[in-house]
Amino acid sequence: HIDFVQDFGVVETRIPQLDLLDEPVIKRMKPATVVEQDCGLLRAYALMLQHNLHDIPVVSKTGELVGVASRVDIGVAILSAWSKVE
């Protein structure tokens, strides 16, 4: 049963079909927007804005996930570097 969704502020009153709830996530996934770990901060932020993302997966050259960067992470990094410029 999915009564727990109300704890997350969901106002939906209908219960989805059970076969939909059992469907593998991969069938609903879209291709991920990712950045490589050596991507510049401004490019990563621009991609996040373009795709309306609050977080973006960061991958190695081989495509392995190495972390997740948030808008806050990138903003703090940009602002901290900005204050060092004289």
N, C-alpha and C positions, 0 to 999 in steps of 0.2 A: 504494500500500500504506500502511497506517496503523500501522506499527510504532512510529512516533514517540510515540504516545499513552502508551506505557509510561514515557517520560521524564517524564510529568506525574503519575505515581503511579496511573494507571488500572489496575485489576486485571481488567478485562474480557478474557476469552480468546476471545470470539466476534468475528468480523468482520461488521459490518453489511452488509446487502444493498447492492450497488453502486448501485442506483437510488435508495436512500435517501441515500447519500453525495452524489449529484449533485442532490438536491432543493434548490431555492432556500431560503435562510434565511427569507425573508418568509413562506413557507408554514407555518413553525413558530413565528413570532413571536406574542407576546401584546401587547396594547396597553401602551405604556410608561407607567410612573408617572414623572412629571416635576414639577418646580417651576419657577415663573417666577423670574427673577433678583431680583425685589424681595420674594420670599417671606421671612418671618421664619425665623430659625434654628431655633426650637423647633418650628414647624410642619413644616419640612423634616425635622427629626430624627424627629418623630412619624410622618410618612409612611414614613420609612425603616424604623422599627420595625414599623409596621403591615403593611408589605409585605415584611418580612424582607430589606431591601436593605442592602448595605454601601456602595454608591455610588448617587447619583441624578443623572440628567441635569438640567441647568439650562438653561432656554430663555428667549428674549426674548418680548416681548408678541406677536410675530408667529409664534412657535413655532420659531424658529431656535435650534439648539444653540449655547450660549455657553460651556459648560463642564460639568464633572462634579464634584460635591461628594461627598466621602467622609464617613463617620461621624467619622473623625479630624479632617478639616477643620472640621466643624461643632463638634465637642467642643472643639477648641483655641480656636476663636473665642468660644465661650460662656465657657470658663474664663478666657481672657485679659480679657474684658470684666468678668467677675465680680470679678477681683482689683482692678479700678479703682474699684469701689463702696466708699464709706466710710460 
